[in-house]
Structure formats: structure tokens, C-alpha cells
Amino acid sequence: MNDVMSLGAHRLWKKYYVNLIENLHISSENILDIASGTGDIFYSLNRSKNLFAIDPVSEMHSISQVKNSKKSISYETGFAEKMPYKKNYFQTISCTYGVRNFENRNKAFREITRCLKKNGYFLFMEFGRPKRDLLLEPFNLYLNKWLPLIGSIVAKDRHSYKYLAESIQNFPSQDSIIMQAESTGLTHQKTIDFLSGANSIYIFKKL
């Protein structure tokens, strides 16, 4: 379904994202993946230890354990708003397509700041709305009409992809999400846009 939705582009985006983590993360330090799902990020990451994953759905971890059987990953079932980790425990925290689903972003960002070491990095990749007006109308048409239809045909699940479309449209602007994260103690370093912001990577640092 991800291949169909993005015409395969999501693979390139994730590869770019993983390369960013490789460049920022010190292998001897701890790294956490929030909303880790089936473990795609750790599967692609050239690391085999000091890996931590948290996700609300334990069944996701079961799939990740099979996929990442050669890696040592510490799994927790839980939410970003209340994580069972010590202060200043991670040098890198990652989240792909999970920030949009945080129930309380302020609380989650505060937890992320608490768990990050000084000079540590928080990276996340998330869908958003294109900045160019030329792309906005066809993008909204795709979200409102085509995405639920494709979901009902390919995944047999119209409801989930209707929710996905609505959550993307309701996600705050880049300026708003950056302000929200910075209000909890993170410092914005860079935002990398794909398709004019329809998909973006945000990089923050705890100074």
C-alpha cells in the first residue's frame, strides 16, 4: 500500500532518512525509535546494538523481532507521552510518521527532550501539506477522494486511509510544529522537504 500511495517514493525517502541518522548517531550511544512499528528503520540502519523501540501495539514488535533477528533491540509497549526511560539516556531519537498520531504533542515533545542527552538529536519524518499553491488542490483531491478509494481496493480498509487523509490535513504547519517542539526545549536545526512539503524530515537538537 505504501508503494502504491507514493509510487515507490517512500523507499527513497526512508533511505535518505536512515542516511541522516547514520551521519548524526554515534554507534556507541543509545538510539530510540518511537512508533517503531514493524522495525523498518532499524532493519535499514547499519547498527546492531544500543537500539531501543517503543510502540503502542505489541504485535508490531513481534514482526520487528523476526525482521531484526540479528540485531539486539530492547522493546517497550507504550506511548511517546510517557516513556519508561531515564533522563538524558539517548543520543538520538527517531520517529517516522508517528508524530501526527501523538495524542498530546506538547507532552510527547517534553518526554523526548527529557530522554535526550545534551547535544542529542531528535529526527522525525512526517506527511504535511505542499507549500506550493499549484500542488495543494490536486493533493487535497488525492487525499479526499483517491486515497480512501485505493485503501478500500488494495488494503480492503477504506476507514483507515480516510483517517490517514484527515490526519495529514489536520497536521499543523511547519512553523507551528517547530514552535511547539522548541517550546519544550528542542532547537530546530533543519527541515528537508519532499514534494514541496507533502513529506518532510525535521531535525532538532537538545542544546
Secondary structure, 3 states (H helix, E strand, C coil): CHHHHHCCHHHHHHHHHHHHHHHHCCCCCCEEEECCCCCHHHHHCCCCCCEEEEECCHHHHHHHHHHCCCCCEEEEECECCECCCCCCCEEEEEEECCHHHCCCHHHHHHHHHHHEEEEEEEEEEEECCCCCHHHHHHHHHHHHHHHHHHHHHHHCCHHHHHHHHHHHHHCCCHHHHHHHHHCCCCEEEEEEEEHHHCEEEEEEECC
